[in-house]
Amino acid sequence: MRVPASQVLCTIGTPCTLSAVGSTETHRALVTRSPLAIGFAAYDAGLVAFDLARSTAAEPCFVHASGELAGEPVSIQTIEATWGARLRSSMGIRRLSRERLAPHLLTDIAAPLPHDLEEGGLRRLAGLTFSEVRHSPLMDLFGLFDDDPRLQPSLQSQLFLYGGLGALAALPAPLATLLPDPERFRVVAACAFPGMDSHAQMTLGMQPKHETVPDKKNDKLAYRLASSLSTHGPSLLSTVLAPAFNLSRVRRNPDLLGRLRGAHSAMRRVPQAPLVSSAACASALVSFCDAAASALLQYPGHASAQMFLWTAADAALLPDARILEGFGIAAMMSQEKLDQMNAGRPLDEQRSVAECLAPFDLDAQGTVVGHAGSGVIVTTLEFALRNFRHHFIDCRFRTERRDGRKGAFRRRGLRRRKLEHRGVSHGARSPRLRGAGLRASRRPRHGNSHELAYGSGGHACGTAGGSGVRGLRGALAANDGRGAQGRGGRALHG
């Protein structure tokens, strides 16, 4: 039975991920044993930046990020000699310091984010610090991105934002031009745990009279409560993509909300409500199946999503890693198990802490809990072929069995002719220009080494060197004149 293209789902663009080893670029370089891995790791740590004018996807040019040598080229050999040992010690599976563990825990092996990404570095990498948001088209949202650790988005929410905004920024064209109807877009999110990383902030009072710290910082709108919810990160993504209306202006002039009405639909011109699923280790798969059923359903009156942002994030090790005891010591990897595994082995055959996770070989003795986030754009093959013919498309579709029952999702890669568009080879992975966060070159998926036009008129991910939110605005494009225009031009989607 032939499956129509409208019933086939595929991924488009570049997945954006962050894990214990670092960003997508760092992970790919490590897997392929590329010497550039240490350079990408240094970028994740904020030690180096990219010379966008001289970089290509295959050969990025690293420069010093700060200090007297800021902007000066730095070689891979220098990065290795200066920071190599320090960077490797703070990447991957590793032992946690006792300060980060509850006193009664029996294991200290886990996989938190690398470098300083859990102490403010992730917001730097994503371009979502208070100052950057305050001086961007997203200025109406600056209150949601307070630099105070008690009021800022939780780490899980930051991971949702990093993965989701990075995937959107890697689209080959502005989102508003690809999908003029914002009500056909949806954020789909998965998490194994709720926002447990922010629970420690809940021990402080939210009102000045009950605050237990000297500065009496109060929480007028219960930001701490919002951050403790697993829906906070996906909701922030939808909020970033929706039009902005100043509440006081709307109170004075309620007719402003009429701009949300479209000319050809009864739906409001805002993204659909986020779909959030929590199903332990199967959360990502469950969320995808839920979203796929909704996107492929054809029923009168049903507004199916033509594109959805599939994200996942977890940061359950915070604040004191006590989540580890919930799995039981028998299920977790520990230093004791690692020592028993290496006992009697030659030195060159012993496993290090970074290599202690071995689920598919004879050394399998336990699992490891870590922090990570990801995001990728999913759409139907029909929509993809109409808008992304120059891309490599990863397809998933249901097959019909001879007995009439539905078969499993099958995966097939469709190789499309590579076309040039504004100097960017879309046969390669699109560059992700992280202006803080959305400004790094991506290595090509298939080994192409074409020169990449960084920041070409909002293409790929917007203005290079600007803040992440400004780069995002270039990627998604400003209002096209048909949708709602809020203060500061923040109608980023339609």
C-alpha positions, 0 to 999 in steps of 0.5 A: 500500500502506498502511503500519501506524503501527507501521512509521512513525518520527517525531520527538517534542519539541524537538531540542536542538542546539549548533553554532558559532553557539550553541544551537538558540534562537540559530540559529533567531533568526539564521535568522529575522533576529530581534532576539532573536538577540543576547540568546540569544547572550549567554545562551549566553555566560553573560552574561544569564539569563532571568526565568522568571516574566515570560518567554513563548516569544515574548517572553523577558525577559533579566536580568543573570546576575551582578555587582551588577546580577544579576537586573535586566532588561536590554534587547536594545538594551543587550545589543547595545551592551555585548556585541554586537561581542564576541559576534559575533566569537566565533560562527560560522565564523571564523579560529582563533588560531595558539595553537590550530593546529599550526604546519604547517597552511596554513589557519586557518578553522574553526567551533569552539564559540562564546564560552567553551563549549570552556573549561568554558562548555559544562559550565556551560550543561549544568549538569554541573559537579562541584559540581552533579552532587555535590549532585544525585540523580546524586551517585554519578556525581560522579567522572565529572564532575571539574572537572580538565580532564585527568579531565573528560568530553571535549568530544565527550562533553559535546556528546553529553550536552548534545544528549541531555539537552536532548532528554529534558528537552523531552519533554512528560511524564516519561520513566518515565510515557511508557515504563515499561519502560526496556529499551525505550529506547535511545541511538543516537549518531553521530560522524564521528571518535573522541574525538580532542579528549582525545588530548592528555591521554593524553600525561600519565601516569595514575599519580602516579609518572609524572605530569609536572605538579606536583600529581601528579593521578592517574587511578585509573580511566583516565578519560582513556582512557575519554574518548578513546573515541567511545562515552564520551558515549553511555555516559554518557547511558545511565548517567544513565538507569540505576539506581545501585547503590553497588559496595561495597553490592552486594558486601556484598549481591548480592541488591540486583541482583535489583531490576533484574528486572521482573515481566513480562519477563526483560529487566533494567530498564535501557536497551539498550546504546548504538548508536554508528556512525562513518561520516564525513559519513554517520554520522548517517544510518547510525546512524538506519538501523541504529536504524530497522531494529532498532526496526521489526523484529518477530521473536519474542524481539526486544526492539525499542526503542519510543523512542530518543534519536538523537544526534550529536557531533564535536569533531575540531578539538582539540587543535591542528586538525591534522585539517584537513590530512587533507582536503587544502588543496584541499578546505578553505576558506582565507583565500587562497581568500577573498581571491581570491573577493573580489578585484575585487568591490564592498565590499557584495558581498564575503564575510566569513569568517563567510559563506565557506562556500558549498556551493550557489552559484558561490562554492563553493571548499571546506569547513569543519570545526567542532564540534557536537552534537544530540539528538532523540527518535524513536519509532513513529507508533503510540506517538506517537499514543497518547502525544503526540496534541497534538504536531506529529509529523514522520514518516519511513516506508518505502513499498512500490513496485509491484514489491514493492521497498522505496522510500526513506524519505519525510517527512510532517508530521502536524498534530495538534490543539493541546491545553493541558496544565498551562498549556503549549501543546504546539502550540508548542515545549516550553520547555527550562529550563536550570538550568544548561543546561536552563533557557531558554525556547524560541521556539515552532515555529509562532509561538504566543505562549501563556504558558508554565508554566515548571517546572510539577511536573516538566513539560517539563523540571523545576524552573526555576532548579535545576541541569541535573541536577535539572531533568533529574530532574524531566523524566524523573521518579524511580522509580515504585516498580516499578524499581530504586532506587539511592542518592540516588533516581537511578533516573531511568528506571523 
